[in-house]
Amino acid sequence: MDFSLDALRRRPDLEGPGLPATDAADRLILDESAAARAHTKPGELLVIGDGYGALTLGSAADGAEAIRVHQDPLLGELALAANARGTGLADRFESSALVPGLVEGARVVLLRLPRSLDALRDVAGLLAAHAGPDVVVFAGGRIKHMTLAMNEVLREHFDRVDVTHARQKSRVLVARGPHGGRDPEPTRTHEEGLVICAYGGAFAGASVDIGTRFLLEHLPEPPEAEAVDLACGTGVIAATLATRHPSLRVYACDQSAAAVASARATAAANGVADRVEVARDDMLRSRPDGSASFIALNPPFHVGAAVNEDVAPRMFADAARVLRPDGELWTVWNSALRYRPALERLVGPTRQVARNPKFTVTVSTAR
């Protein structure tokens, strides 16, 4: 069929110069796996970590059917669906959580290597436990983001790991012979009076990042019975608020599947799961306008591996939509990013609450 990877889009994620929807690593993974994919039956091809659909739709265009797909970011999943509708390939795949049922019986796996070794360990263990005994994994990425430790993580669960020749600053690791499989389990630590749980790939892992810690030092008691933890990560803010204020209910959301699973585990470990609702969402899209009076936010400032200052303002704007008049957005941000003008413009009057050598905490009052 007439299909081009160059036609793929990132929407609804950020788009612009330096933010491609596909790259040379996607093309190399497809080329290295072509012969293996040609011999798969429907349902035997699994794709994990596809950015915006290049691996899934490239395989579908080559004839693969009933492709199973897992993408950690919700925006990647939405972009894949949009690209599939635009190419007429929407019936060739199904998206799923990273669970044993996704992996069972897979014979060929296309994997974009995650930057986190813990995330790779979770995936490799799950594949070794539940994929077919003859499974072949084509795990690729940009060389600048790859390390020799990735080879060793794969060898923990596969007998053989081969390395392809590099092409256009990309490389593929080919793993065969699964052994010693295990289902992912969150890492658990105790910090700041909490039990923190983190699956591989969750931001900051099972610890409190320094920005979140600074914000927690200054958060007041929410004025009403519900608060929102936007971009919740492992759920540290949500669990802390629920623990500090026993009558409070907290809505926590993140677009990362690993973060959502971690936040649910954190809430359960601290005995507040009955008052902390955790959802996988694109910002606060599932929340109605004017439905919250208190939102806490430690915004990300990366899109993939690239620093991008446009991420946080999108969150500020969505928080402003969800806040009631005079509701408050409490934000911590790296002081060098100078977000205060954006907060003033998008949310409302903003005052500095605290500042240390690296971070600033502000509260913005919705107009």
Beta strands, then each sheet from edge to edge (+ up, - down):
strand 1: 45-48
strand 2: 67-70
strand 3: 93-95
strand 4: 108-112
strand 5: 136-142
strand 6: 158-163
strand 7: 170-178
strand 8: 187-191
strand 9: 194-198
strand 10: 226-230
strand 11: 249-254
strand 12: 276-280
strand 13: 292-297
strand 14: 302-303
strand 15: 306-307
strand 16: 323-334
strand 17: 350-355
strand 18: 359-365
sheet 1: 3+ 2+ 1+ 4+ 5+ 7- 6+
sheet 2: 8+ 9-
sheet 3: 12+ 11+ 10+ 13+ 16+ 18- 17+
sheet 4: 14+ 15-
end
